[in-house]
């Protein structure tokens, strides 16, 4: 098998030829056909997330076919199409797992971070954290659903019954959750990097009522703000934009420090909260919803060997939609 491997954070990935692994008990060998390039991958590669299991194969928006079944695996057949997300395993016994909050598990494993991921022709996945992919999507189209879609979905749920929503950072997650929000009858305003007219035009094409730079105030009060850009300064800015009782939800795994702000901006029962990972219930719910809602992903494909270029384009904000590696 071939794999793009991170040996040390801050260095380019290296192509490696290695033996195809065999699945252990409860595991599936997946022959990867497509793997999305997520901002979380960038945080791993750039060393912004601590203690990756080096050397590590990044990638956690995996679509492929079942190529082998470990002992005890049921419900899957050889050749069946499956998807593998960020949350790759949980302990099942901690207080969070026992209370249907496995996204907060005390002893989790994460695909492409603490267990090898999908920047490869093959990968091993825990069968319990592997999902069937809707027929409505091609392999490349489906890949961003496995994290950008799932995290966007959970972020939107945590915003509650907000009718008018501001989305800060208009990339892979934002372009999917915008479609879900519209399906639910919500009004969406988009806030992009200042001067990023490409992202603003993209947001407008998806039906956003407003698209402008995140350095300007919202033209109307928001019920909730969803923040996908890893910029801590957007938190106090969004607080100023949400009305009384509004919620600011940070959908990222990493963010720069949040600057201080006056209590007055938080007062009147405004709420700041974060999203951590996802649950299997989130995945089942969203993958059933996506085709019903008519959600389409806009993708930019790259061959596996160009993973470093895909990461660099994401880092520089050159992408319109989601980058996806193809095998």
C-alpha positions in Angstrom: 0.0 0.0 0.0 1.0 3.6 -0.4 0.6 6.3 2.3 1.4 9.9 2.9 3.1 10.0 6.3 3.7 12.8 8.8 7.0 12.1 10.6 7.4 15.4 12.4 4.9 18.3 12.7 5.9 21.3 10.6 7.4 19.1 7.9 5.9 18.0 4.6 4.2 14.6 4.4 6.4 11.8 2.8 5.1 9.1 0.4 5.8 5.7 1.9 5.4 2.1 0.6 4.4 -0.3 3.3 2.7 -3.7 3.8 -1.1 -3.6 3.7 -2.2 -4.2 7.4 -4.6 -7.0 8.4 -7.7 -6.1 10.4 -7.8 -7.3 14.0 -10.9 -8.3 16.0 -13.7 -5.8 15.5 -11.8 -4.0 12.7 -12.3 -3.5 9.0 -9.7 -3.1 6.3 -10.8 -0.3 4.0 -9.5 0.2 0.5 -9.6 4.0 0.3 -11.0 5.6 -2.8 -11.2 9.2 -1.5 -10.2 11.2 1.6 -11.2 14.7 2.4 -8.6 17.3 3.5 -9.9 18.9 6.7 -8.6 21.9 8.6 -8.1 19.5 11.5 -5.5 17.7 9.3 -3.8 21.0 9.0 -3.7 21.5 12.7 -2.1 18.0 13.1 0.5 18.6 10.3 1.4 22.1 11.6 1.8 20.9 15.2 -1.1 22.8 16.6 -2.6 19.7 18.2 -0.5 18.0 20.8 0.9 14.5 20.9 0.0 12.9 17.5 0.9 9.2 17.3 4.0 9.8 15.1 4.7 8.7 12.5 1.0 9.1 11.5 -1.0 8.9 8.3 -3.4 11.9 8.4 -7.0 12.0 7.1 -10.4 11.3 8.6 -12.9 12.0 5.9 -12.5 8.5 4.4 -14.6 6.8 1.8 -13.7 3.4 0.5 -14.7 -0.3 0.1 -14.5 -3.0 2.7 -11.4 -5.2 1.7 -11.2 -7.3 4.8 -13.1 -8.2 8.0 -11.6 -8.9 11.4 -13.0 -11.5 13.8 -16.4 -10.7 15.2 -17.3 -8.1 12.6 -20.9 -8.3 11.4 -23.1 -6.1 9.3 -20.5 -5.4 6.6 -19.7 -7.3 3.4 -16.6 -7.3 1.2 -16.8 -4.6 -1.4 -19.4 -2.6 0.4 -18.9 1.2 0.4 -18.2 2.7 3.9 -17.1 6.0 5.5 -14.7 6.5 8.4 -14.8 9.8 10.4 -12.6 11.6 13.0 -13.8 9.7 16.1 -12.3 6.3 15.5 -12.8 4.5 18.8 -14.1 5.1 22.4 -13.6 3.2 25.6 -17.3 2.6 26.1 -16.9 2.6 29.9 -16.2 6.1 31.1 -19.0 8.4 32.5 -19.3 10.1 29.1 -19.7 6.9 27.1 -22.2 5.6 29.6 -24.3 8.8 29.3 -24.5 9.0 25.5 -21.7 11.6 25.3 -19.0 9.5 23.7 -17.7 12.5 21.9 -16.2 13.5 25.3 -14.8 10.0 26.0 -11.8 9.9 28.4 -9.8 7.5 26.3 -10.7 8.0 22.6 -8.8 7.3 19.4 -8.9 9.7 16.5 -8.6 8.8 12.9 -5.5 10.4 11.3 -4.3 11.7 14.7 -3.9 8.8 17.2 -4.6 6.0 14.7 -3.6 6.0 11.0 -6.0 7.7 8.7 -7.0 7.9 5.0 -4.2 9.6 3.2 -3.4 6.1 1.9 -4.6 3.4 -0.4 -5.7 1.3 2.6 -6.5 1.9 6.3 -7.8 0.0 9.3 -11.0 1.2 11.0 -13.0 0.1 14.0 -16.2 -1.5 12.6 -18.3 0.2 15.3 -17.2 3.6 14.0 -17.6 2.9 10.3 -20.7 4.0 8.4 -22.5 3.2 5.2 -22.5 6.0 2.6 -25.7 7.2 0.9 -26.0 6.2 -2.7 -26.7 9.8 -3.7 -23.0 10.7 -3.5 -19.9 9.8 -5.4 -16.9 8.8 -3.4 -15.3 12.3 -3.8 -18.6 14.1 -3.1 -19.2 12.0 0.1 -15.8 12.5 1.6 -16.4 16.0 3.1 -19.6 14.8 4.7 -17.5 12.7 7.1 -16.2 15.7 9.1 -17.1 19.0 7.5 -20.6 17.8 7.2 -20.8 16.1 10.6 -19.2 18.9 12.6 -21.3 21.5 10.8 -24.4 19.4 11.7 -23.5 19.2 15.4 -22.6 22.9 15.5 -26.0 23.8 14.0 -27.8 21.6 16.5 -26.0 23.3 19.4 -27.2 26.6 18.1 -30.7 25.6 19.1 -33.8 26.9 17.3 -32.0 30.0 15.9 -33.8 31.5 12.9 -31.1 34.0 11.8 -27.6 32.5 11.8 -24.2 34.1 11.1 -21.4 31.8 9.8 -17.9 33.0 10.4 -15.3 31.3 8.1 -16.8 30.1 4.8 -15.0 26.9 3.9 -15.8 23.2 3.7 -18.0 23.0 6.8 -19.8 26.3 6.2 -20.8 25.4 2.6 -22.5 22.2 3.8 -24.1 23.5 7.0 -25.5 26.5 5.0 -27.5 24.1 2.9 -28.7 22.2 6.0 -29.8 25.5 7.6 -31.7 26.6 4.5 -33.4 23.2 4.4 -34.6 23.8 7.9 -35.9 27.3 6.9 -33.2 29.3 8.6 -31.7 32.6 7.3 -27.9 32.6 6.9 -25.4 35.4 6.8 -21.8 34.7 5.9 -18.7 36.4 7.2 -15.4 35.6 5.5 -11.8 36.6 5.6 -11.7 40.4 4.9 -11.4 40.9 1.2 -12.1 37.3 0.2 -14.5 38.0 -2.6 -14.3 34.4 -3.9 -15.6 33.1 -0.6 -18.3 35.8 -0.5 -19.5 35.0 -4.0 -19.5 31.3 -3.1 -21.7 32.1 0.0 -24.1 34.2 -2.1 -24.4 31.4 -4.7 -25.6 29.1 -1.9 -28.3 31.5 -0.9 -26.8 33.5 1.9 -28.7 36.7 2.6 -25.4 38.5 3.2 -21.8 37.9 2.5 -19.0 40.2 3.8 -15.8 40.4 5.7 -15.6 39.2 9.3 -14.1 42.6 10.2 -17.4 44.3 9.8 -20.5 44.1 12.1 -23.5 42.1 11.0 -26.1 44.1 9.1 -28.8 42.6 11.3 -29.0 41.0 14.7 -28.3 37.2 14.8 -30.0 34.5 16.9 -26.8 32.5 16.7 -23.2 32.5 15.3 -21.3 29.5 14.1 -17.6 30.0 14.0 -15.5 27.7 11.8 -12.4 29.9 11.3 -9.7 29.2 13.9 -9.6 32.9 15.0 -10.2 33.6 18.6 -10.9 37.3 17.9 -14.2 36.2 16.2 -15.7 35.2 19.5 -16.1 38.7 21.0 -17.0 40.0 17.5 -19.8 37.4 17.2 -21.0 38.2 20.7 -21.6 41.8 19.6 -23.6 40.5 16.7 -26.0 38.1 18.5 -29.2 39.4 20.1 -30.1 38.8 23.8 -30.2 35.1 24.6 -28.2 34.3 21.5 -25.5 31.5 21.2 -22.0 31.6 19.8 -20.8 28.1 18.8 -17.2 27.4 18.0 -17.1 24.4 15.6 -13.3 24.0 15.5 -10.9 21.8 17.4 -8.2 24.5 17.6 -8.4 28.3 17.8 -6.1 31.1 18.6 -6.5 32.8 22.0 -9.7 34.6 22.6 -9.0 38.3 23.5 -10.6 39.8 26.6 -14.0 41.5 26.2 -16.4 43.4 28.5 -18.9 41.4 30.4 -21.6 43.6 28.9 -21.1 41.8 25.6 -21.9 38.4 27.2 -24.7 39.7 29.5 -28.4 39.2 28.8 -28.0 35.4 28.7 -25.8 35.2 25.7 -23.9 31.9 25.5 -20.5 30.7 24.2 -20.0 27.0 23.7 -17.7 24.7 21.8 -18.2 21.5 19.7 -16.0 18.5 20.6 -15.8 15.7 18.0 -19.1 13.9 17.3 -21.1 10.9 18.3 -22.1 7.9 16.2 -25.7 9.1 16.5 -24.7 12.4 14.9 -23.2 10.4 11.9 -26.3 8.2 11.5 -28.6 11.2 11.7 -26.7 13.5 9.3 -25.9 10.8 6.7 -29.6 10.1 6.5 -30.5 13.8 6.4 -28.0 14.9 3.7 -29.7 13.4 0.6 -33.1 14.3 1.9 -32.0 17.9 2.2 -30.4 17.9 -1.2 -27.0 18.8 0.2 -24.3 18.8 -2.4 -20.6 19.2 -1.7 -18.2 21.3 -3.9 -14.9 19.6 -4.1 -11.4 20.1 -5.5 -9.8 16.7 -6.2 -6.0 16.1 -5.8 -4.1 12.8 -6.4 -2.8 11.3 -3.2 0.8 12.3 -4.2 -0.3 16.0 -4.0 -1.5 15.9 -0.4 1.1 18.6 0.6 -0.2 20.9 -2.1 -3.8 20.3 -1.0 -2.8 21.2 2.6 -1.0 24.3 1.4 -4.0 25.4 -0.6 -6.2 25.0 2.4 -3.7 26.8 4.6 -3.6 29.7 2.2 -7.4 30.0 1.8 -7.2 29.2 -1.9 -10.0 26.6 -1.9 -13.6 27.0 -2.9 -15.3 24.1 -1.1 -13.4 21.1 0.1 -10.1 19.5 -1.1 -10.3 15.7 -1.6 -7.5 13.3 -2.2 -8.2 10.5 -4.7 -6.4 7.2 -4.8 
